[in-house]
Amino acid sequence: MRVVALIHKDDGTDYGVSFPDFPGCISGGASLDEALARSTEALNAHIAVMLEDGDPIPTPRALDDLKADPDYAVDFDGAVIATVPAFVAGRRSQRVNVTIDGDLLEEIDAAAKAFPGGRSGFLAQAAREKIANAR
């Protein structure tokens, strides 16, 4: 899932990132790229703590719904809007069929031997990392 992030920057400050659907989860960075990368880490760590505490994970709202919420009108003022990926552990897995070059599959299997969850766990983690780093 993707979550709306609001990015603010005042003169002489770093970028700050907040998530209207996840109050209390904030991040930042000296550059926009750094702020976005850190925000992905912060959001996923925040969700992990919520899960450990038994807190419900909110369903992220659409941008139009957030903008229409009067509680967040001020937060949108001057903000750059982005979405960041969120990965919630324990969600239902789905079986998929993919086609991969045989040589690549051998390398994946060799690397996945010691990985929790084997090939599927390895591929899922690789996809999470690639998505989190995509800009």
NORVEN-V278460 format. One record per residue. N is the residue number from 1. RES is the residue in one letter. SS is DSSP state (hx for helix, st for strand, lp for the rest). D_LAST is the distance of its C-alpha to the last C-alpha in whole Angstrom. Layout:
n=<N/N>
res=<RES/RES>
ss=<SS/SS>
d_last=<D_LAST/D_LAST>
//
This chain:
n=<1/2/3/4/5/6/7/8/9/10/11/12/13/14/15/16/17/18/19/20/21/22/23/24/25/26/27/28/29/30/31/32/33/34/35/36/37/38/39/40/41/42/43/44/45/46/47/48/49/50/51/52/53/54/55/56/57/58/59/60/61/62/63/64/65/66/67/68/69/70/71/72/73/74/75/76/77/78/79/80/81/82/83/84/85/86/87/88/89/90/91/92/93/94/95/96/97/98/99/100/101/102/103/104/105/106/107/108/109/110/111/112/113/114/115/116/117/118/119/120/121/122/123/124/125/126/127/128/129/130/131/132/133/134/135>
res=<M/R/V/V/A/L/I/H/K/D/D/G/T/D/Y/G/V/S/F/P/D/F/P/G/C/I/S/G/G/A/S/L/D/E/A/L/A/R/S/T/E/A/L/N/A/H/I/A/V/M/L/E/D/G/D/P/I/P/T/P/R/A/L/D/D/L/K/A/D/P/D/Y/A/V/D/F/D/G/A/V/I/A/T/V/P/A/F/V/A/G/R/R/S/Q/R/V/N/V/T/I/D/G/D/L/L/E/E/I/D/A/A/A/K/A/F/P/G/G/R/S/G/F/L/A/Q/A/A/R/E/K/I/A/N/A/R>
ss=<lp/st/st/st/st/st/st/st/lp/lp/lp/lp/lp/lp/st/st/st/st/lp/lp/lp/lp/lp/lp/lp/st/st/st/st/lp/lp/hx/hx/hx/hx/hx/hx/hx/hx/hx/hx/hx/hx/hx/hx/hx/hx/hx/hx/hx/hx/hx/hx/lp/lp/lp/lp/lp/lp/lp/lp/lp/hx/hx/hx/hx/hx/hx/lp/hx/hx/hx/hx/hx/hx/hx/lp/lp/lp/st/st/st/st/st/st/lp/lp/lp/lp/lp/lp/lp/lp/lp/lp/lp/lp/lp/lp/lp/lp/hx/hx/hx/hx/hx/hx/hx/hx/hx/hx/hx/lp/lp/lp/lp/lp/hx/hx/hx/hx/hx/hx/hx/hx/hx/hx/hx/hx/hx/hx/hx/hx/lp/lp>
d_last=<16/14/15/15/14/16/15/18/19/23/24/25/22/19/16/18/16/18/18/21/22/22/24/24/21/19/17/16/15/16/13/11/8/11/12/9/9/13/13/12/14/17/17/17/20/21/22/23/26/26/27/29/31/32/30/29/25/25/23/21/22/21/19/23/25/23/24/27/28/30/29/26/27/27/23/22/24/22/18/15/14/11/11/10/11/15/17/21/23/26/25/27/26/26/27/26/27/24/25/24/26/29/28/25/26/29/26/25/28/29/26/26/30/30/27/28/28/28/26/25/24/22/20/19/18/16/14/13/12/10/8/8/6/4/0>
//
